[in-house]
Amino acid sequence: MRCADGHVRWGVYGAAGVLFVLQHEGAPHVMLQKRSAMAHEGGTWSCAGGALDEGESPYVGALREASEEVGEVPVPHDVLGEFVFAPAHDWHYTTVVISVQDRFGSSINFETDAVDWVHVDEVDGRPLHAGFAAAWPHLREIIQRSAG
């Protein structure tokens, strides 16, 4: 849709993604998804996500998108927080940060080339999707607050 700020963005009702966090050997690791050439900014790393359906909450939409792109989301899981990017009054992207107890995930559809669990200190070393790169400092802060 063309948003009030003039930019074209995916999702008439906004969009959402989920950043999964796993404590591994005492350090937080996050699941990153390598976007395929069929996806926006293909070849970059981000979190699973996409357009919200009408009436769908960011939490529900983020989990739905993740299950479509990287596989069944394990239960139990805990919500650590969320970051909302709202560049225009008529559109927003919410990234939900969720802690899981075990590694999971693989490339299960055309949007995903690979899935990797990455130590938080190594995320910046990947070629990141521009939107995820802008959100990463805020998401990392959520992860750090939850560990303290």
C-alpha positions as CSV (number, residue, x, y, z in Angstrom):
1,M,0.0,0.0,0.0
2,R,1.1,3.6,-0.4
3,C,1.4,5.0,3.1
4,A,0.7,8.5,4.2
5,D,4.4,9.3,4.1
6,G,4.4,8.4,0.3
7,H,6.3,5.1,0.7
8,V,5.0,1.8,-0.6
9,R,5.0,-0.9,2.0
10,W,3.7,-4.5,2.3
11,G,0.5,-5.1,4.2
12,V,-2.7,-3.1,4.0
13,Y,-3.2,-3.7,7.8
14,G,0.5,-3.4,8.7
15,A,3.0,-6.1,9.2
16,A,4.7,-8.0,11.9
17,G,7.7,-10.3,12.5
18,V,9.1,-12.4,15.3
19,L,12.7,-12.5,16.6
20,F,13.2,-15.8,18.4
21,V,15.8,-15.8,21.2
22,L,17.5,-18.8,22.8
23,Q,20.0,-18.9,25.7
24,H,22.8,-21.1,24.4
25,E,25.8,-21.8,26.6
26,G,25.0,-18.7,28.7
27,A,24.7,-16.3,25.8
28,P,21.7,-15.2,23.8
29,H,21.4,-16.4,20.2
30,V,18.7,-15.2,17.8
31,M,17.1,-16.9,14.8
32,L,17.8,-15.2,11.6
33,Q,16.2,-15.9,8.3
34,K,18.0,-15.4,5.0
35,R,15.5,-13.9,2.6
36,S,15.2,-15.6,-0.8
37,A,15.5,-13.7,-4.1
38,M,11.7,-13.9,-4.3
39,A,11.4,-11.7,-1.2
40,H,12.0,-8.0,-0.6
41,E,15.7,-7.4,-0.3
42,G,16.5,-11.0,-1.1
43,G,19.9,-12.3,0.1
44,T,19.7,-10.3,3.3
45,W,19.1,-11.6,6.9
46,S,16.1,-10.7,9.0
47,C,13.4,-12.3,11.1
48,A,10.4,-14.2,9.8
49,G,7.4,-11.9,9.2
50,G,5.0,-10.4,6.8
51,A,1.7,-8.7,6.3
52,L,-1.1,-8.8,8.9
53,D,-4.5,-10.0,8.0
54,E,-7.5,-7.9,8.8
55,G,-8.2,-7.8,12.6
56,E,-5.1,-9.9,13.3
57,S,-2.9,-8.8,16.2
58,P,0.9,-8.3,15.6
59,Y,1.6,-11.3,18.0
60,V,-0.8,-13.6,16.2
61,G,0.4,-12.5,12.7
62,A,4.1,-12.7,13.6
63,L,3.6,-16.3,14.8
64,R,1.5,-17.2,11.8
65,E,4.1,-15.8,9.4
66,A,6.9,-17.6,11.3
67,S,5.1,-21.0,11.1
68,E,4.7,-20.5,7.3
69,E,8.3,-19.5,6.7
70,V,10.5,-21.4,9.2
71,G,8.3,-24.0,10.8
72,E,6.1,-24.8,13.8
73,V,6.8,-22.4,16.7
74,P,7.6,-24.4,19.9
75,V,5.5,-24.2,23.0
76,P,6.1,-23.0,25.6
77,H,7.6,-19.7,24.7
78,D,7.7,-16.3,26.4
79,V,7.2,-12.8,25.0
80,L,10.1,-10.6,26.1
81,G,8.9,-7.4,24.4
82,E,8.2,-5.8,21.1
83,F,9.4,-2.9,19.0
84,V,7.1,-0.9,16.7
85,F,8.3,0.9,13.6
86,A,5.6,3.4,12.7
87,P,6.8,5.7,9.9
88,A,3.3,6.8,8.9
89,H,0.0,7.1,10.8
90,D,-1.5,4.5,8.6
91,W,1.1,1.7,8.7
92,H,3.4,0.0,11.3
93,Y,5.7,-3.0,11.6
94,T,5.8,-4.7,14.9
95,T,8.7,-7.1,15.8
96,V,7.8,-9.4,18.7
97,V,10.7,-10.8,20.7
98,I,10.1,-14.3,21.9
99,S,12.2,-16.6,24.1
100,V,12.2,-20.3,23.2
101,Q,13.8,-23.2,25.0
102,D,15.1,-25.2,22.0
103,R,16.5,-24.5,18.5
104,F,14.1,-25.0,15.7
105,G,13.5,-23.8,12.2
106,S,14.4,-24.5,8.6
107,S,13.6,-23.1,5.1
108,I,10.1,-24.4,4.4
109,N,8.9,-22.1,1.7
110,F,10.0,-19.9,-1.2
111,E,10.6,-16.8,0.9
112,T,13.4,-18.4,3.0
113,D,16.8,-19.6,1.7
114,A,18.3,-20.5,5.1
115,V,17.7,-20.3,8.9
116,D,20.6,-19.8,11.4
117,W,20.9,-19.2,15.1
118,V,23.4,-16.4,15.6
119,H,25.1,-15.0,18.7
120,V,23.8,-11.5,19.3
121,D,27.3,-10.1,18.9
122,E,27.5,-11.6,15.4
123,V,24.2,-10.2,14.0
124,D,25.8,-6.9,12.8
125,G,28.3,-8.9,10.7
126,R,25.6,-10.3,8.4
127,P,24.1,-8.4,5.5
128,L,20.9,-7.3,7.1
129,H,17.6,-6.3,5.6
130,A,17.4,-2.5,6.0
131,G,14.3,-2.5,8.2
132,F,15.7,-5.2,10.5
133,A,19.1,-3.4,10.7
134,A,17.3,-0.2,11.8
135,A,15.3,-2.2,14.4
136,W,18.2,-4.3,15.6
137,P,19.5,-1.9,18.3
138,H,16.0,-1.7,19.9
139,L,15.5,-5.5,19.7
140,R,19.0,-6.1,21.2
141,E,18.1,-3.8,24.1
142,I,14.9,-5.9,24.7
143,I,17.1,-9.1,24.8
144,Q,19.6,-7.5,27.1
145,R,16.9,-6.2,29.5
146,S,15.4,-9.7,29.7
147,A,18.7,-11.3,30.6
148,G,19.4,-8.8,33.4
